[in-house]
Amino acid sequence: MGYGESGMTDAIIRRIERFSFPQGAVRAEHRNRGYTLTHAASGAPVARLRPDSDGEHVEVLHWSLRTDRWSPTGPFGRTILPLDQALRFIAAEAIFWTLI
């Protein structure tokens, strides 16, 4: 792709933060091999995106109030999507916005 690791990270963070979420802007931060998305106004956790081994997809996680940790979002396990589709998924699903 022509990016160094930090260049790729910056590009992904810019893509996430430029996405227009109906619930308001989010901030993205690179942490522990993934990206943590928080609501810009409240600071509440929104989602966690963990890049898959192919570098083209991300696993989408939500903050679980039951377990107090990031958990898979799919009804049958992991949800792995291309980044743009993952952002649309986060925007459309209420589970990501329960803490704002």
HELIX and SHEET records of a PDB file:
HELIX    1   1 GLU A    5  ARG A   18  1                                  14    
HELIX    2   2 LEU A   83  ALA A   92  1                                  10    
HELIX    3   3 ALA A   94  TRP A   97  5                                   4    
SHEET    1   A 5 VAL A  26  ARG A  31  0                                        
SHEET    2   A 5 GLY A  34  HIS A  39 -1                                        
SHEET    3   A 5 PRO A  45  PRO A  51 -1                                        
SHEET    4   A 5 HIS A  57  SER A  64 -1                                        
SHEET    5   A 5 ARG A  69  PRO A  72 -1                                        
SHEET    1   B 5 VAL A  26  ARG A  31  0                                        
SHEET    2   B 5 GLY A  34  HIS A  39 -1                                        
SHEET    3   B 5 PRO A  45  PRO A  51 -1                                        
SHEET    4   B 5 HIS A  57  SER A  64 -1                                        
SHEET    5   B 5 ILE A  80  PRO A  82 -1                                        
END                                                                             
